[in-house]
Amino acid sequence: MPKPAPRVNRRNRGRQVDGVLILDKPEGITSNGALQTAKRLFDANKAGHTGSLDPLATGLLPLCFGEATKFSQFLLDANKQYRARVKLGVTTDSGDSDGKVIAEAPVPNLSAADLEAAMVGFRGPIEQVPSMFSALKVNGQPLYKLAHQGIEIERQSRPVTIFKLDVEEFTGTELVLNITCSKGTYVRTLAEDLGKVLGCGAHVIGLRRLASGPFNLERAVTLGQLEDLKAAQGYAALDQLLLPASEVVRDWPALELSLMTAAYFQQGQAVQISRAPTSGWVRIFSEATDKQDATFLGVGEILEDGRVTPRRLVVASTN
């Protein structure tokens, strides 16, 4: 009887790449499709994205590689900024231009005051019912898969917060909105609900993410640029584009530990640190030495007794 083929550990294939890539996702592909392309270009053994963008959408999609994936949840939970182009007078089943038109209505002659009056009710904490075409899972199934089968199920409304909602352009039938919102906000649902208030219906025809947490498009690169850079200069040039994992939480307070205290912290022990905040989460670094700069160790949370306990630790230096 022949011996079975040895098992291949696919998770260890590729290079050990650590850091955050600020990608400008193109239209027409999924976030996972963009992630897999970038992962292949870097030949990285581990990578993840930090919040899905629909194929219709473009813009900021931070990708985490290696040790940085431990901190991707903090970007998933971060506030986002979008620029959305909204078509008035037409409603689709998906809330965007990828869907089927289900209703049309004349667009009233709207003034700036009319638009402002309609948008006031959407600023601040609101409740949203997720679209059937969202990636939200119910019993393990993404809603959009059920929607494509013609199945609609009841969805519970969810609390979200719209921090900013302003009109950048208005042509009479199209709106360009600048939106800053909390995690879990569906821009297409916002557009649909706004269309209902205006009495004519609406759907999203263009969406661009401008910011997520501490990141914006200033340092973003495209997949085409990655392809060209790799062809011309190889992996070393690609690796230079990666930001350190600590950048994911760069807005958090930073604490620097002595080498001895850092050793305890890295073993998973809570430690006492002078001048630490009284609550919340913090970035943790080991002190600089003659041979190296301060090293990012991970993130911790302040306990009730004032000690800092580890919550996410890096295995290797990702400064």
BAFI-3210 file (N, C-alpha, C; in Angstrom, 3 decimals, decimal comma, padded with zeros to 6 digits):
// residues 319
n [1|2|3|4|5|6|7|8|9|10|11|12|13|14|15|16|17|18|19|20|21|22|23|24|25|26|27|28|29|30|31|32|33|34|35|36|37|38|39|40|41|42|43|44|45|46|47|48|49|50|51|52|53|54|55|56|57|58|59|60|61|62|63|64|65|66|67|68|69|70|71|72|73|74|75|76|77|78|79|80|81|82|83|84|85|86|87|88|89|90|91|92|93|94|95|96|97|98|99|100|101|102|103|104|105|106|107|108|109|110|111|112|113|114|115|116|117|118|119|120|121|122|123|124|125|126|127|128|129|130|131|132|133|134|135|136|137|138|139|140|141|142|143|144|145|146|147|148|149|150|151|152|153|154|155|156|157|158|159|160|161|162|163|164|165|166|167|168|169|170|171|172|173|174|175|176|177|178|179|180|181|182|183|184|185|186|187|188|189|190|191|192|193|194|195|196|197|198|199|200|201|202|203|204|205|206|207|208|209|210|211|212|213|214|215|216|217|218|219|220|221|222|223|224|225|226|227|228|229|230|231|232|233|234|235|236|237|238|239|240|241|242|243|244|245|246|247|248|249|250|251|252|253|254|255|256|257|258|259|260|261|262|263|264|265|266|267|268|269|270|271|272|273|274|275|276|277|278|279|280|281|282|283|284|285|286|287|288|289|290|291|292|293|294|295|296|297|298|299|300|301|302|303|304|305|306|307|308|309|310|311|312|313|314|315|316|317|318|319]
n.u [000,845|000,663|002,406|000,749|000,632|002,781|001,569|001,016|001,943|000,200|-000,100|002,368|003,579|005,357|006,803|007,888|006,318|005,868|003,729|001,843|000,001|-001,090|-003,588|-005,054|-007,954|-009,177|-012,086|-014,509|-013,523|-013,556|-012,886|-011,487|-010,462|-008,672|-006,955|-005,867|-004,460|-002,512|-001,240|-000,148|001,658|003,480|004,312|003,528|003,105|000,984|-001,911|-004,405|-007,458|-009,008|-011,732|-014,459|-014,875|-017,344|-017,483|-018,154|-017,089|-014,254|-010,935|-009,522|-008,044|-006,697|-004,217|-003,156|-000,187|001,403|002,618|001,191|-001,451|-002,566|-003,567|-005,551|-008,254|-008,657|-008,737|-010,957|-012,856|-012,690|-013,536|-014,820|-014,323|-016,092|-016,658|-019,537|-021,402|-024,633|-027,557|-030,588|-034,125|-034,248|-034,593|-032,920|-032,715|-030,509|-029,519|-027,459|-025,714|-025,205|-027,398|-030,837|-033,214|-035,965|-037,854|-038,951|-039,078|-040,202|-037,841|-038,069|-037,967|-035,327|-033,992|-031,006|-031,628|-033,712|-032,360|-030,641|-032,459|-033,465|-031,232|-030,541|-031,774|-030,258|-027,799|-025,528|-026,254|-027,958|-030,397|-029,950|-031,177|-029,639|-028,765|-030,131|-028,229|-025,819|-022,686|-023,127|-023,524|-025,957|-026,835|-024,492|-024,533|-023,805|-025,731|-025,988|-025,719|-028,048|-029,835|-029,248|-030,363|-032,956|-034,080|-035,389|-034,911|-035,985|-034,390|-032,703|-032,602|-029,637|-027,493|-025,716|-023,357|-023,400|-021,054|-020,429|-022,100|-022,321|-023,146|-021,333|-021,581|-024,332|-026,497|-029,127|-030,249|-028,345|-026,321|-023,351|-021,926|-020,183|-019,071|-018,599|-018,343|-019,329|-018,086|-019,641|-021,570|-023,719|-023,374|-024,938|-027,419|-027,856|-028,082|-030,385|-032,301|-032,205|-033,176|-035,818|-036,783|-036,588|-038,510|-038,299|-036,718|-033,467|-030,102|-026,747|-024,214|-021,557|-018,727|-016,244|-013,755|-012,212|-010,791|-009,710|-009,762|-006,573|-005,543|-005,231|-005,653|-003,256|-000,782|-001,390|-001,227|-001,657|-002,796|-001,691|000,577|002,025|002,526|004,185|006,332|007,352|008,177|010,218|011,984|011,813|011,183|012,275|011,719|008,937|008,586|009,442|007,269|005,638|004,042|004,844|003,443|002,631|001,551|-001,131|-002,401|-001,643|-002,745|-003,185|-002,230|001,278|003,539|006,680|008,741|011,140|013,904|013,821|011,217|009,827|010,407|008,914|006,370|006,230|006,048|003,467|002,579|000,953|002,036|003,452|003,485|004,937|003,426|001,400|-001,739|-004,991|-006,938|-008,160|-006,719|-003,346|-000,305|002,634|006,087|009,490|012,312|014,683|017,972|021,614|022,046|019,696|016,557|013,589|011,405|008,462|006,158|003,543|000,073|-001,677|-003,940|-005,224|-005,586|-007,918|-006,401|-004,354|-002,218|-000,723|-001,954|-001,067|-002,600|-002,444|000,337|003,394|005,395|007,858|010,133|008,432|008,668]
n.v [-001,184|002,178|004,904|007,626|010,918|013,482|015,967|019,307|022,311|024,891|027,391|028,337|029,017|031,228|034,525|035,880|038,612|041,712|044,324|047,265|047,945|050,634|050,611|051,694|050,790|049,509|050,037|047,484|045,070|042,780|043,376|041,249|040,143|042,159|042,027|039,423|039,694|041,602|040,176|038,091|039,503|040,436|038,018|037,066|035,290|035,592|037,538|040,135|042,003|045,139|045,762|045,548|046,735|047,360|045,933|048,052|050,238|052,392|053,246|053,810|051,028|049,539|047,062|044,365|042,718|039,715|040,021|042,352|041,722|041,071|043,364|044,241|044,304|046,665|048,555|047,705|048,430|051,156|054,652|055,808|057,585|058,813|059,600|059,972|059,457|060,129|059,113|060,637|059,937|057,374|054,083|051,168|047,563|046,825|049,122|050,367|051,074|048,620|047,078|046,070|048,211|049,225|051,119|054,327|057,866|061,263|063,894|066,287|069,914|070,817|072,811|074,187|074,503|072,679|070,249|070,347|070,307|067,750|066,200|066,670|064,950|062,667|062,981|062,375|059,955|057,234|054,797|052,002|049,801|047,038|046,492|043,971|043,266|043,404|042,411|041,364|038,698|036,179|033,545|032,369|032,820|035,143|038,078|039,043|036,796|035,396|037,281|037,246|034,858|035,439|035,575|037,147|038,282|039,166|041,930|043,228|046,547|048,556|050,376|053,216|055,872|059,000|061,211|063,320|064,838|066,158|068,181|068,182|068,623|069,415|068,670|068,777|066,330|064,645|063,987|064,766|063,513|064,106|062,060|061,166|058,511|056,002|052,649|049,939|051,360|051,625|053,008|052,916|052,292|054,593|056,407|055,381|055,776|058,542|059,224|058,381|060,197|062,522|061,994|060,845|058,658|057,009|056,043|054,741|055,683|055,947|055,449|056,318|055,545|057,601|057,758|055,828|055,187|056,095|056,441|057,796|058,625|059,655|058,273|056,126|053,375|051,957|048,820|048,501|050,127|048,663|046,332|047,370|048,368|046,085|044,638|046,268|046,679|044,653|042,668|044,150|046,854|046,858|046,163|048,473|050,084|049,389|050,212|050,422|048,087|049,379|051,759|051,399|051,909|054,457|056,745|056,226|056,513|056,300|054,128|053,573|050,911|049,726|047,523|045,253|045,314|045,164|042,555|041,009|041,856|040,892|038,244|037,940|039,038|041,317|044,643|047,242|050,633|053,752|056,972|056,195|056,197|056,337|054,656|052,678|051,813|051,239|051,897|049,928|050,111|048,964|050,307|052,477|051,556|051,655|050,199|049,873|051,376|052,381|049,625|048,306|046,559|045,755|046,028|047,175|047,080|049,208|048,150|047,978|048,270|049,823|048,663|047,587|045,414|042,904|042,799|042,422|041,052|041,407|039,087|039,364|042,086|044,874|047,485]
n.w [000,000|-000,959|000,597|002,239|000,815|002,071|004,323|003,389|004,736|004,162|005,238|005,867|003,568|001,416|002,048|005,219|005,981|007,444|008,454|007,389|004,538|002,639|000,597|-002,473|-003,469|-006,548|-008,685|-009,305|-008,325|-005,549|-002,045|-000,961|-003,276|-004,037|-001,854|-002,129|-004,524|-003,808|-001,772|-003,233|-004,836|-002,940|-002,068|000,419|003,500|005,186|005,475|005,712|005,199|006,226|006,512|004,474|001,129|-001,270|-004,630|-006,351|-005,043|-004,434|-003,232|000,056|001,498|003,952|004,258|006,186|007,042|008,136|011,411|011,826|011,356|013,754|014,761|013,166|013,812|015,162|013,181|011,785|013,615|013,546|012,859|009,700|006,572|003,763|000,282|-001,447|-004,388|-005,275|-006,865|-007,487|-007,558|-008,552|-007,495|-006,445|-006,069|-004,591|-003,539|-004,782|-007,905|-009,007|-008,734|-009,547|-011,070|-009,241|-008,773|-009,910|-009,715|-010,007|-009,430|-006,959|-007,081|-005,497|-002,939|-001,398|001,267|001,534|001,206|003,399|005,502|005,193|005,735|008,351|010,173|009,938|011,032|013,719|016,363|014,966|013,805|011,733|009,229|008,022|004,570|002,388|000,629|001,830|003,426|005,858|008,125|008,686|010,608|009,691|006,968|004,430|003,875|001,254|-000,358|000,148|-000,837|-003,577|-004,184|-004,185|-001,713|001,092|004,351|007,663|009,146|011,965|013,194|013,596|015,792|014,670|014,075|012,570|012,027|010,384|007,688|004,748|001,881|-001,039|-003,768|-005,973|-008,501|-009,147|-009,831|-008,915|-006,083|-004,283|-001,514|001,527|003,987|007,327|009,490|011,935|012,603|010,841|009,466|006,709|003,665|001,375|002,436|003,898|001,760|000,509|002,556|002,795|000,292|000,576|002,471|000,990|-000,839|-003,366|-003,783|-004,027|-004,965|-004,618|-006,832|-007,002|-004,945|-002,678|-000,410|001,873|004,235|007,077|010,388|011,565|009,028|005,691|002,183|001,403|001,396|-000,124|-002,439|-005,715|-007,133|-009,643|-009,466|-007,604|-009,062|-011,116|-009,624|-008,385|-010,635|-011,539|-009,360|-007,464|-004,420|-002,282|-002,763|-002,599|000,097|001,330|001,258|003,320|006,347|009,853|012,247|014,551|013,681|013,241|015,623|016,270|017,347|019,971|023,463|024,209|025,867|027,390|028,240|030,639|029,901|031,538|032,633|030,253|029,487|031,288|030,536|027,921|028,446|029,047|031,409|033,627|034,235|036,295|035,539|035,649|035,360|033,664|031,827|033,450|032,599|029,796|026,515|025,454|023,586|023,599|024,118|024,165|025,905|024,255|023,211|023,061|020,811|019,393|018,340|020,189|020,639|019,281|021,178|021,397|022,319|025,223|028,057|030,569|033,852|036,669|038,981|038,149|036,836|033,709|031,377|028,969|025,745|022,951|021,487|019,701|017,886|016,686|016,100|014,905|014,722]
ca.u [000,000|001,527|002,316|000,031|001,491|002,950|000,729|001,708|001,478|000,028|-000,041|003,747|004,109|005,610|007,752|007,411|006,216|005,158|003,472|000,549|000,031|-002,244|-003,960|-006,166|-008,644|-009,865|-013,469|-014,732|-013,080|-013,882|-011,765|-010,683|-009,723|-007,540|-006,036|-005,158|-003,502|-001,386|-000,540|000,661|002,768|004,463|004,604|003,398|002,476|-000,191|-002,402|-005,839|-007,884|-009,512|-013,072|-014,790|-015,452|-018,047|-016,802|-018,415|-016,363|-012,806|-010,331|-008,650|-008,205|-005,457|-003,968|-002,212|000,628|002,152|002,295|000,231|-002,823|-003,066|-004,133|-006,508|-009,563|-008,771|-009,137|-012,341|-013,693|-012,401|-014,418|-014,486|-014,776|-016,427|-017,312|-020,534|-022,220|-025,970|-028,528|-031,944|-035,218|-034,183|-034,328|-032,538|-032,916|-029,291|-029,139|-026,379|-025,921|-025,062|-028,678|-031,912|-034,114|-037,269|-038,797|-038,490|-039,978|-039,650|-037,079|-038,604|-037,044|-034,789|-033,068|-029,996|-032,331|-034,458|-031,400|-030,168|-033,548|-033,572|-030,054|-030,398|-032,212|-029,316|-026,553|-025,512|-026,629|-029,171|-030,602|-029,956|-031,473|-028,676|-029,269|-030,046|-027,066|-024,616|-021,910|-023,499|-023,889|-027,047|-026,686|-023,335|-024,699|-023,840|-027,050|-026,025|-025,914|-029,487|-030,509|-029,060|-031,260|-034,316|-034,559|-035,286|-035,234|-036,120|-033,143|-032,846|-031,861|-028,406|-027,093|-024,488|-023,254|-022,942|-020,398|-020,442|-022,873|-022,366|-023,273|-020,224|-022,101|-025,716|-026,824|-030,569|-030,611|-027,250|-025,695|-022,079|-021,948|-018,993|-019,628|-017,732|-019,293|-018,800|-018,045|-020,938|-022,490|-023,887|-023,607|-026,059|-028,643|-027,999|-028,585|-031,781|-033,139|-032,275|-034,086|-037,193|-037,146|-036,754|-039,727|-038,065|-035,837|-032,072|-029,137|-025,350|-023,624|-020,106|-018,334|-014,795|-013,364|-011,133|-010,012|-010,103|-008,917|-005,505|-005,008|-005,946|-005,151|-002,015|000,299|-001,961|-000,698|-002,584|-002,277|-000,846|001,867|002,728|003,006|005,306|007,455|007,947|008,859|011,416|012,935|011,715|010,520|012,822|010,993|007,592|008,657|009,630|005,952|004,904|004,105|004,945|002,175|002,270|000,810|-002,564|-002,898|-000,750|-003,450|-003,277|-001,076|002,430|004,308|007,970|009,115|012,538|014,115|013,390|009,750|009,372|010,520|007,738|005,204|006,241|005,667|002,035|002,292|000,604|003,160|003,199|004,230|004,705|002,886|000,459|-003,120|-005,750|-007,839|-008,070|-005,720|-002,099|000,781|003,747|007,406|010,630|013,165|015,771|019,320|022,666|022,087|018,447|015,532|012,498|010,787|007,034|005,894|002,137|-000,854|-002,151|-005,090|-005,035|-006,480|-008,449|-005,362|-003,342|-001,234|-001,009|-001,923|-000,953|-003,778|-001,928|001,793|004,067|006,400|009,142|010,139|007,765|008,797]
ca.v [000,000|003,361|005,818|008,867|012,078|014,314|017,159|020,570|023,405|026,021|028,663|028,793|029,348|032,635|035,242|036,518|040,047|042,367|045,741|047,706|048,561|051,499|050,343|052,392|049,707|049,927|049,616|046,273|043,854|042,739|043,647|040,036|040,021|043,089|041,473|038,258|040,185|042,205|039,099|037,388|040,365|040,445|036,629|037,069|034,071|035,891|038,895|040,328|043,397|045,761|046,301|045,337|047,710|046,706|046,071|049,386|051,253|052,529|054,025|053,333|049,671|049,102|045,621|044,013|041,551|039,105|040,409|043,465|041,216|041,020|044,661|044,634|044,549|048,060|049,307|047,324|049,170|052,594|055,502|055,863|058,759|058,459|060,513|059,164|060,089|059,565|059,428|060,805|059,594|055,972|053,154|049,820|046,564|046,713|050,433|050,944|050,935|047,222|046,401|046,260|049,334|048,744|052,245|055,628|058,938|062,580|064,550|067,638|071,040|070,912|073,888|073,825|074,417|071,413|069,172|070,443|069,866|066,296|065,528|066,899|063,765|061,557|063,277|061,912|058,540|056,839|053,358|051,569|048,411|046,646|046,068|042,538|043,061|043,628|041,213|040,942|037,285|035,690|032,084|031,970|033,134|036,573|038,478|039,225|035,488|035,125|038,222|036,784|033,710|035,945|035,400|038,319|037,958|040,335|042,366|044,155|047,800|048,611|051,768|053,746|057,316|059,815|062,380|064,415|064,571|067,444|068,159|068,806|069,040|069,057|069,046|068,690|064,903|063,914|064,570|064,239|063,661|063,807|061,361|060,554|057,668|054,939|051,316|049,310|052,215|051,294|054,253|052,730|052,393|056,026|057,026|054,947|056,431|059,954|059,307|058,262|061,469|063,508|061,636|060,439|057,497|057,305|054,948|055,140|055,377|056,009|055,510|056,301|055,681|058,573|057,578|054,781|055,361|057,080|056,410|058,405|058,232|060,368|057,322|054,935|052,932|051,123|047,502|048,701|050,638|047,542|045,477|048,033|048,483|044,765|044,274|047,088|046,691|043,471|042,692|045,168|048,101|046,691|046,171|049,845|050,731|048,940|050,974|049,529|047,694|050,361|052,862|051,112|052,487|055,589|057,790|055,822|056,896|055,390|053,926|052,933|050,075|049,328|046,198|044,228|045,328|044,695|041,096|040,481|042,173|039,990|036,921|037,961|039,509|042,721|045,356|048,586|051,628|055,106|057,964|055,569|056,675|055,631|053,693|052,624|051,012|051,973|051,265|049,609|050,005|048,794|051,487|052,483|051,264|052,139|049,396|049,917|052,320|051,783|048,540|048,107|045,246|045,414|046,934|046,715|047,766|049,591|047,467|048,824|048,544|050,704|047,929|047,451|043,999|042,720|042,361|041,921|041,138|041,007|038,049|039,916|043,542|045,482|048,883]
ca.w [000,000|-001,018|001,728|001,902|000,546|003,262|004,379|003,111|005,581|003,249|005,958|005,970|002,260|001,191|002,903|006,441|005,715|008,546|008,269|006,870|003,214|002,390|-000,788|-003,120|-004,186|-007,779|-008,876|-010,072|-007,639|-004,129|-001,135|-000,857|-004,521|-003,956|-000,856|-002,669|-005,514|-003,087|-001,060|-004,232|-005,254|-001,850|-001,708|001,877|004,005|005,990|005,204|005,875|005,007|007,457|006,309|003,065|000,208|-002,366|-005,925|-006,887|-004,290|-004,571|-002,168|001,115|002,019|004,604|004,294|007,249|006,747|009,226|012,789|011,830|011,332|015,131|015,114|012,129|014,401|015,575|011,996|011,528|014,567|013,454|012,065|008,281|005,819|002,390|-000,650|-002,139|-005,415|-005,107|-007,913|-006,979|-008,456|-008,962|-006,400|-006,887|-005,011|-003,778|-003,006|-005,590|-009,346|-009,412|-008,564|-010,521|-010,785|-008,763|-008,718|-010,383|-009,313|-010,345|-008,367|-006,723|-007,217|-004,145|-002,608|-000,399|002,548|001,534|001,434|004,771|006,382|005,088|006,278|009,793|010,912|009,791|011,737|015,097|016,527|014,253|013,634|010,337|008,907|006,984|003,271|002,087|-000,228|002,621|003,765|007,210|008,147|009,521|010,666|008,911|005,550|004,100|003,385|-000,199|-000,997|000,225|-001,735|-004,947|-004,356|-004,097|-000,340|001,967|005,730|008,527|009,775|013,073|013,034|014,385|016,054|014,083|014,288|011,446|012,616|009,411|006,480|004,048|000,430|-001,760|-005,075|-006,251|-009,883|-009,338|-009,776|-008,286|-004,897|-003,806|-000,065|002,318|005,148|008,322|010,220|012,786|012,002|010,637|008,709|005,291|002,931|000,452|003,239|004,177|000,533|000,338|003,561|002,435|-000,847|001,075|003,106|-000,081|-001,554|-004,753|-003,850|-004,373|-004,833|-004,747|-008,137|-006,848|-003,537|-002,464|000,993|001,978|005,463|008,016|011,572|011,407|007,673|004,577|000,872|001,095|001,144|-000,748|-003,730|-006,464|-007,502|-010,807|-009,006|-006,978|-010,155|-011,788|-008,697|-008,214|-011,872|-011,720|-008,246|-006,631|-003,119|-001,379|-002,995|-002,052|001,557|001,778|001,312|004,498|007,585|011,013|012,866|015,576|013,063|013,339|016,878|016,545|018,104|021,370|024,291|024,118|027,093|027,139|029,371|030,768|029,317|032,492|032,676|028,940|029,459|031,991|029,716|026,771|028,942|029,299|032,761|033,841|034,843|036,814|034,775|036,144|034,422|032,732|031,962|034,482|031,959|028,340|025,827|025,209|022,822|024,489|023,493|025,066|025,847|023,277|023,713|022,158|019,598|018,633|018,761|020,953|019,880|019,520|021,758|021,249|022,989|026,515|028,642|031,966|034,779|037,740|039,973|037,558|036,043|032,282|030,998|027,519|024,995|021,676|021,491|018,475|018,090|016,272|016,010|013,757|015,127]
c.u [000,888|001,325|001,554|001,021|001,610|002,073|001,570|001,112|001,379|000,172|001,382|004,374|004,327|006,562|007,080|007,480|005,383|004,950|002,113|000,754|-001,240|-002,574|-005,116|-006,873|-009,327|-011,324|-013,502|-014,223|-013,475|-012,651|-010,868|-009,878|-008,500|-006,491|-005,214|-004,138|-002,277|-000,567|000,365|001,869|003,870|004,984|004,566|002,680|001,222|-000,614|-003,907|-006,203|-008,641|-010,878|-013,441|-015,281|-016,146|-017,242|-016,983|-017,494|-014,870|-012,264|-009,624|-009,020|-006,882|-005,372|-002,909|-001,496|001,301|001,668|001,270|-001,211|-003,419|-003,790|-005,197|-007,886|-009,748|-009,114|-010,559|-013,288|-013,580|-013,483|-013,899|-014,980|-014,972|-016,849|-018,249|-021,268|-023,567|-026,880|-029,917|-032,962|-035,250|-033,815|-033,970|-032,680|-031,704|-028,880|-027,982|-026,611|-025,685|-026,388|-029,664|-032,794|-035,481|-038,300|-038,132|-039,535|-039,366|-038,932|-037,643|-037,532|-036,497|-033,831|-032,024|-030,642|-033,120|-033,528|-030,915|-031,224|-033,685|-032,417|-029,900|-030,732|-031,264|-027,982|-026,664|-025,886|-027,945|-029,269|-030,647|-030,368|-030,527|-029,355|-029,181|-028,831|-025,755|-023,918|-022,207|-024,008|-025,040|-027,023|-025,577|-023,399|-024,664|-025,193|-027,090|-026,207|-027,383|-030,248|-030,408|-029,898|-032,729|-034,932|-034,363|-035,709|-035,325|-034,771|-033,448|-032,061|-030,656|-028,027|-025,769|-024,481|-022,705|-022,362|-020,446|-021,227|-023,107|-022,506|-022,086|-020,672|-023,570|-026,089|-028,316|-031,057|-029,513|-026,658|-024,313|-022,004|-020,588|-019,484|-018,501|-018,637|-018,576|-018,740|-019,472|-021,948|-022,524|-024,272|-024,789|-027,397|-028,910|-028,587|-030,056|-032,704|-033,282|-033,231|-035,546|-037,665|-037,389|-037,955|-039,529|-037,234|-034,435|-031,253|-027,737|-024,836|-022,097|-019,754|-016,821|-014,508|-012,127|-010,242|-010,594|-009,187|-007,850|-005,005|-005,888|-005,252|-003,800|-000,882|-000,191|-001,301|-001,741|-001,955|-001,362|000,533|002,687|003,314|004,249|006,541|008,146|008,736|010,187|012,453|012,807|011,065|011,003|012,065|009,575|007,607|008,834|008,308|005,193|005,130|004,211|003,575|001,706|001,468|-000,698|-003,172|-002,100|-001,415|-003,595|-002,086|000,025|003,156|005,588|008,415|010,630|012,681|013,629|011,865|009,176|009,409|009,324|006,476|005,099|005,913|004,187|001,642|001,906|001,737|002,719|004,082|003,908|004,221|001,989|-000,921|-003,866|-006,715|-007,564|-006,957|-004,513|-001,180|001,965|005,035|008,429|011,538|014,246|017,092|020,338|022,619|020,801|017,497|014,508|011,753|009,327|006,791|004,448|001,263|-001,328|-003,331|-004,819|-006,062|-006,951|-007,391|-004,207|-002,276|-001,687|-000,885|-001,828|-002,281|-003,412|-000,417|002,346|005,142|007,789|009,019|009,450|007,781|007,843]
c.v [001,245|004,248|007,076|010,006|012,915|015,557|018,412|021,651|024,676|027,362|029,210|029,107|030,848|033,237|035,706|038,025|040,661|043,846|045,995|048,387|049,383|051,399|051,237|051,363|050,224|049,477|048,285|044,992|043,938|043,102|042,424|039,798|040,924|042,569|040,331|038,668|040,774|041,140|038,320|038,222|040,407|039,042|036,475|035,813|034,337|037,335|038,939|041,780|043,879|046,406|046,293|046,598|046,927|046,831|047,445|050,440|051,231|053,170|053,217|051,939|049,259|047,580|045,332|042,712|041,041|039,539|041,541|042,979|041,125|042,298|045,124|044,946|046,008|048,962|048,947|048,144|050,689|053,338|055,571|057,181|058,357|059,695|059,666|060,004|059,364|060,051|059,491|060,362|058,154|055,118|051,790|048,841|046,452|048,029|051,063|050,615|049,529|046,471|046,690|047,430|048,786|049,867|053,496|056,671|060,274|063,190|065,949|068,697|071,374|072,082|073,379|073,663|073,115|070,233|069,166|069,955|068,350|065,597|065,677|065,646|062,581|061,814|062,843|060,443|058,253|055,307|053,059|050,112|048,002|046,177|044,549|042,236|043,359|042,305|040,716|039,505|037,018|034,176|031,591|032,287|034,645|036,934|038,574|037,895|035,092|036,016|037,769|035,542|034,130|035,808|036,689|037,920|039,247|040,656|043,349|045,434|047,803|050,067|052,094|055,243|057,988|061,101|063,592|063,964|065,902|067,229|068,887|069,347|068,658|069,577|069,076|067,253|064,055|064,711|063,960|064,556|063,337|063,284|060,866|059,795|056,620|053,633|050,788|050,141|051,772|052,556|054,095|052,799|053,845|056,735|056,668|055,690|057,921|060,146|059,206|059,566|062,548|063,197|061,144|059,172|057,901|056,029|055,477|054,732|055,486|056,170|055,407|056,483|056,560|058,343|056,435|054,882|056,406|057,223|057,167|058,009|058,843|059,414|056,061|054,656|052,039|049,756|047,610|049,219|049,533|046,615|046,072|048,071|047,128|044,365|045,018|046,878|045,506|043,700|043,820|046,483|048,021|046,807|047,580|050,599|050,413|049,861|050,005|049,242|048,710|051,530|052,650|051,807|053,741|056,716|057,432|056,358|055,846|055,339|053,178|052,195|049,880|047,916|045,086|044,149|044,816|043,175|040,453|040,671|041,197|038,546|036,849|038,463|040,983|043,398|046,736|049,563|053,006|056,002|057,347|056,213|055,844|054,609|053,671|051,726|051,871|051,180|051,053|049,439|049,653|050,003|051,343|052,161|051,845|051,427|049,464|050,955|051,595|050,779|048,383|046,684|044,791|046,434|046,310|047,533|048,035|048,875|048,419|049,161|049,378|049,990|047,857|045,978|043,864|042,261|041,820|042,120|040,731|039,982|038,566|041,422|044,003|047,001|049,818]
c.w [000,000|000,202|001,326|001,700|001,807|003,189|004,159|003,989|004,737|003,960|006,023|004,617|002,144|002,206|004,193|006,214|006,825|008,222|007,652|005,526|003,039|000,907|-001,228|-003,992|-005,440|-007,788|-009,601|-009,451|-006,168|-003,300|-001,015|-002,133|-004,541|-002,979|-001,441|-003,724|-004,828|-002,365|-002,017|-004,654|-004,201|-001,534|-000,192|002,347|004,836|005,744|005,420|005,612|006,236|007,275|004,842|002,384|-000,894|-003,658|-006,559|-006,289|-004,587|-003,299|-001,111|001,602|002,649|004,637|005,342|006,887|008,026|010,599|012,856|011,802|012,737|015,530|014,122|012,704|014,786|014,396|011,583|012,397|014,421|012,667|010,632|007,675|004,366|001,601|-001,499|-003,178|-005,439|-006,220|-007,308|-008,024|-008,909|-007,748|-006,978|-005,725|-004,096|-003,136|-003,739|-007,058|-009,858|-009,355|-009,668|-010,093|-010,391|-008,672|-009,274|-010,007|-009,717|-009,149|-008,164|-006,911|-005,823|-004,002|-001,625|000,972|002,649|001,846|002,877|005,744|006,365|005,789|007,780|010,592|010,821|010,488|013,191|015,179|015,809|014,265|012,147|010,243|007,780|005,701|003,138|001,217|000,506|002,905|005,176|007,182|009,114|009,452|009,744|007,435|005,335|003,503|001,871|-000,934|-000,970|-000,755|-003,182|-005,252|-004,299|-002,722|000,444|003,365|006,541|009,168|010,891|012,781|013,973|014,610|015,362|014,349|013,036|012,025|011,691|008,195|005,778|002,549|-000,190|-003,111|-005,157|-007,632|-010,141|-009,276|-009,142|-007,137|-004,713|-002,320|000,534|003,661|006,047|009,284|011,061|012,013|011,840|009,891|007,254|004,531|001,988|001,187|003,587|002,963|000,304|001,295|003,272|001,260|-000,432|001,695|002,049|-000,966|-002,967|-004,884|-004,273|-004,294|-005,087|-006,130|-008,101|-005,389|-003,433|-000,985|001,057|003,186|006,282|009,215|011,320|009,968|006,687|003,279|000,519|000,720|000,444|-002,097|-004,400|-006,742|-008,721|-010,437|-008,342|-008,045|-010,802|-010,896|-008,501|-009,455|-012,019|-010,623|-007,294|-005,275|-002,204|-001,530|-002,451|-000,536|002,115|001,894|002,595|005,689|008,754|011,619|013,900|015,011|013,126|014,555|017,255|017,322|019,583|022,159|024,195|025,449|026,748|028,399|029,422|030,208|030,248|032,546|031,366|028,863|030,157|031,140|028,548|027,163|029,304|030,671|032,766|034,598|035,311|036,052|035,322|035,005|033,356|032,874|033,001|033,893|030,463|027,832|025,481|024,275|023,759|023,671|024,566|024,881|024,776|023,968|022,739|020,810|018,777|019,201|019,634|020,073|020,269|019,998|021,551|021,946|024,287|026,984|030,112|032,835|035,870|038,770|039,406|036,745|034,580|031,916|029,486|026,911|023,613|021,692|020,130|018,820|017,741|016,171|014,744|013,879|014,456]
res [m|p|k|p|a|p|r|v|n|r|r|n|r|g|r|q|v|d|g|v|l|i|l|d|k|p|e|g|i|t|s|n|g|a|l|q|t|a|k|r|l|f|d|a|n|k|a|g|h|t|g|s|l|d|p|l|a|t|g|l|l|p|l|c|f|g|e|a|t|k|f|s|q|f|l|l|d|a|n|k|q|y|r|a|r|v|k|l|g|v|t|t|d|s|g|d|s|d|g|k|v|i|a|e|a|p|v|p|n|l|s|a|a|d|l|e|a|a|m|v|g|f|r|g|p|i|e|q|v|p|s|m|f|s|a|l|k|v|n|g|q|p|l|y|k|l|a|h|q|g|i|e|i|e|r|q|s|r|p|v|t|i|f|k|l|d|v|e|e|f|t|g|t|e|l|v|l|n|i|t|c|s|k|g|t|y|v|r|t|l|a|e|d|l|g|k|v|l|g|c|g|a|h|v|i|g|l|r|r|l|a|s|g|p|f|n|l|e|r|a|v|t|l|g|q|l|e|d|l|k|a|a|q|g|y|a|a|l|d|q|l|l|l|p|a|s|e|v|v|r|d|w|p|a|l|e|l|s|l|m|t|a|a|y|f|q|q|g|q|a|v|q|i|s|r|a|p|t|s|g|w|v|r|i|f|s|e|a|t|d|k|q|d|a|t|f|l|g|v|g|e|i|l|e|d|g|r|v|t|p|r|r|l|v|v|a|s|t|n]
***
